Structure formats: C-alpha cells, structure tokens
C-alpha cells in the first residue's frame, strides 16, 4: 500500500491521472480507480499494490497510517 498527498483536488487528480497513464504505458492492465470525480481521496488498485492519494485534510481525517502503529486497536476473538 502506498499513501500519498496532493495539495488540492486538482493536484490529487493530476497525480492520479499521471500514475494511471504511467502504469498503462508500462503494460499494467485491469486498473481500478475510485474517487476521481471529487478528488478528495483517489484510490488506484493495481491488483498487487493499492495507491491512496489524499488531500491533506482528508488524509489527516482517515489517518490510514494508524493501522500500522503500536496504538492500533487489537482484534480480540469473540467468546
């Protein structure tokens, strides 16, 4: 998983579009893209790698990095 930020909706869209263009020119097929209409958070799924591109405020709100932090919630088995 890759997490990146753009400075604005337009910047997020430009990063996503360039990424998709480069992946396609490198022969990557079956890309799945979510979030391009609004460009607050664009997800590019290559199958092996998922790229998240956020505006800073949205990245801060969802805080995906927390999933790998020592403070991440631990799932406990249901008794």
Backbone as CSV, one residue per row, in Angstrom:
resi,resn,N_x,N_y,N_z,CA_x,CA_y,CA_z,C_x,C_y,C_z
1,UNK,0.847,-1.167,0.000,0.000,0.000,0.000,0.892,1.229,0.000
2,UNK,0.509,2.196,-0.812,1.212,3.475,-0.876,0.210,4.557,-0.504
3,UNK,0.631,5.475,0.357,-0.211,6.595,0.770,0.518,7.877,0.390
4,UNK,-0.169,8.733,-0.373,0.435,9.979,-0.847,-0.553,11.122,-0.677
5,UNK,-0.034,12.342,-0.768,-0.880,13.528,-0.642,-0.665,14.473,-1.812
6,UNK,-1.753,15.150,-2.182,-1.696,16.261,-3.120,-2.137,17.506,-2.374
7,UNK,-1.774,18.661,-2.876,-2.078,19.913,-2.171,-3.523,20.373,-2.322
8,UNK,-4.203,19.910,-3.385,-5.571,20.346,-3.662,-6.269,19.249,-4.460
9,UNK,-7.567,19.430,-4.711,-8.308,18.450,-5.513,-7.669,18.308,-6.892
10,UNK,-7.301,19.434,-7.471,-6.694,19.411,-8.802,-5.360,18.676,-8.791
11,UNK,-4.571,18.889,-7.738,-3.276,18.224,-7.615,-3.467,16.714,-7.425
12,UNK,-4.420,16.315,-6.588,-4.720,14.896,-6.385,-5.123,14.258,-7.713
13,UNK,-5.972,14.943,-8.483,-6.408,14.421,-9.781,-5.222,14.280,-10.725
14,UNK,-4.347,15.268,-10.757,-3.186,15.226,-11.651,-2.242,14.080,-11.286
15,UNK,-2.012,13.885,-9.996,-1.158,12.777,-9.550,-1.773,11.445,-9.978
16,UNK,-3.068,11.286,-9.734,-3.753,10.038,-10.078,-3.716,9.795,-11.583
17,UNK,-3.996,10.816,-12.369,-4.005,10.667,-13.823,-2.623,10.309,-14.351
18,UNK,-1.581,10.951,-13.824,-0.215,10.624,-14.252,0.155,9.203,-13.853
19,UNK,-0.217,8.804,-12.657,0.066,7.450,-12.192,-0.602,6.419,-13.107
20,UNK,-1.870,6.626,-13.402,-2.602,5.696,-14.258,-1.978,5.660,-15.650
21,UNK,-1.631,6.815,-16.194,-1.001,6.874,-17.517,0.312,6.094,-17.534
22,UNK,1.152,6.294,-16.521,2.446,5.596,-16.453,2.252,4.093,-16.281
23,UNK,1.302,3.701,-15.442,1.045,2.274,-15.243,0.569,1.614,-16.533
24,UNK,-0.336,2.280,-17.245,-0.841,1.725,-18.501,0.264,1.629,-19.544
25,UNK,1.126,2.647,-19.620,2.216,2.610,-20.599,3.252,1.549,-20.238
26,UNK,3.299,1.144,-18.970,4.205,0.077,-18.533,3.557,-1.300,-18.707
27,UNK,2.334,-1.324,-19.238,1.677,-2.596,-19.513,0.727,-3.081,-18.444
28,UNK,0.487,-2.280,-17.432,-0.440,-2.672,-16.368,-1.871,-2.669,-16.903
29,UNK,-2.575,-3.747,-16.682,-3.967,-3.857,-17.130,-4.874,-4.013,-15.915
30,UNK,-6.153,-3.873,-16.141,-7.165,-4.075,-15.103,-6.976,-3.161,-13.897
31,UNK,-6.653,-1.904,-14.136,-6.573,-0.930,-13.045,-7.985,-0.580,-12.604
32,UNK,-8.167,-0.447,-11.316,-9.444,0.002,-10.769,-9.194,1.330,-10.058
33,UNK,-10.006,2.315,-10.402,-9.810,3.673,-9.887,-11.108,4.139,-9.244
34,UNK,-11.001,4.658,-8.035,-12.158,5.187,-7.309,-11.854,6.611,-6.863
35,UNK,-12.861,7.460,-6.879,-12.737,8.784,-6.294,-12.344,9.908,-7.228
36,UNK,-12.171,9.631,-8.521,-11.751,10.696,-9.433,-12.752,11.832,-9.583
37,UNK,-14.053,11.613,-9.517,-14.948,12.765,-9.686,-14.735,13.868,-8.645
38,UNK,-14.469,13.505,-7.385,-14.345,14.516,-6.332,-12.894,14.846,-6.000
39,UNK,-12.027,13.867,-6.110,-10.578,14.031,-5.904,-10.189,14.466,-4.496
40,UNK,-10.996,14.117,-3.493,-10.570,14.287,-2.102,-9.654,13.128,-1.733
41,UNK,-10.039,11.937,-2.218,-9.288,10.705,-1.959,-9.452,9.836,-3.191
42,UNK,-8.358,9.611,-3.904,-8.389,8.752,-5.088,-7.645,7.473,-4.750
43,UNK,-8.256,6.351,-5.079,-7.658,5.041,-4.850,-7.387,4.412,-6.208
44,UNK,-6.142,3.978,-6.411,-5.770,3.264,-7.636,-5.350,1.864,-7.208
45,UNK,-6.113,0.875,-7.650,-5.863,-0.522,-7.300,-5.245,-1.209,-8.505
46,UNK,-3.989,-1.644,-8.363,-3.303,-2.313,-9.465,-3.425,-3.821,-9.365
47,UNK,-4.034,-4.309,-8.322,-4.104,-5.737,-8.070,-3.078,-6.151,-7.032
48,UNK,-1.824,-5.776,-7.233,-0.756,-6.085,-6.277,-0.502,-4.947,-5.296
49,UNK,-0.723,-3.725,-5.752,-0.448,-2.533,-4.948,-1.674,-1.631,-4.993
50,UNK,-2.004,-1.069,-3.845,-3.084,-0.076,-3.777,-2.456,1.262,-3.433
51,UNK,-2.781,2.274,-4.228,-2.250,3.619,-4.007,-3.399,4.516,-3.572
52,UNK,-3.227,5.160,-2.428,-4.198,6.128,-1.909,-3.583,7.506,-2.089
53,UNK,-4.318,8.419,-2.731,-3.851,9.793,-2.904,-4.898,10.697,-2.269
54,UNK,-4.473,11.450,-1.261,-5.383,12.266,-0.449,-5.076,13.755,-0.563
55,UNK,-6.102,14.568,-0.306,-5.857,15.961,0.087,-5.408,15.892,1.544
56,UNK,-4.574,16.832,2.005,-4.038,16.743,3.374,-5.103,16.612,4.465
57,UNK,-6.209,17.355,4.353,-7.242,17.305,5.381,-7.899,15.932,5.442
58,UNK,-8.114,15.342,4.290,-8.761,14.031,4.221,-7.806,12.953,4.728
59,UNK,-6.528,13.077,4.366,-5.526,12.113,4.854,-5.447,12.161,6.373
60,UNK,-5.467,13.353,6.925,-5.413,13.514,8.373,-6.663,12.916,9.030
61,UNK,-7.826,13.123,8.429,-9.076,12.614,8.994,-9.088,11.088,9.048
62,UNK,-8.734,10.430,7.943,-8.782,8.965,7.889,-7.574,8.305,8.535
63,UNK,-6.439,8.976,8.517,-5.236,8.535,9.237,-4.944,7.038,9.031
64,UNK,-4.825,6.628,7.774,-4.572,5.210,7.473,-3.268,4.703,8.080
65,UNK,-2.300,5.585,8.257,-1.028,5.181,8.845,-1.210,4.574,10.232
66,UNK,-2.276,4.962,10.909,-2.558,4.470,12.256,-2.775,2.952,12.279
67,UNK,-3.181,2.397,11.137,-3.422,0.952,11.077,-2.180,0.152,11.442
68,UNK,-0.992,0.735,11.219,0.260,0.023,11.491,0.989,0.564,12.712
69,UNK,0.355,1.425,13.446,1.007,1.996,14.622,0.833,1.073,15.827
70,UNK,1.695,1.232,16.823,1.553,0.413,18.042,0.220,0.665,18.766
71,UNK,-0.403,1.828,18.530,-1.664,2.156,19.199,-2.881,1.626,18.447
72,UNK,-2.685,0.921,17.343,-3.817,0.394,16.572,-4.630,-0.574,17.424
73,UNK,-5.953,-0.553,17.268,-6.784,-1.472,18.046,-6.444,-2.922,17.721
74,UNK,-6.507,-3.765,18.711,-6.229,-5.191,18.546,-7.557,-5.926,18.524
75,UNK,-7.743,-6.782,17.516,-8.963,-7.586,17.480,-8.860,-8.718,18.474
76,UNK,-9.897,-8.891,19.208,-9.935,-9.965,20.184,-10.939,-11.008,19.693
77,UNK,-10.646,-12.286,19.863,-11.593,-13.324,19.425,-12.897,-13.214,20.205
78,UNK,-13.996,-13.512,19.521,-15.313,-13.497,20.161,-15.464,-14.782,20.964
79,UNK,-15.877,-14.623,22.215,-16.011,-15.801,23.100,-17.315,-16.498,22.906
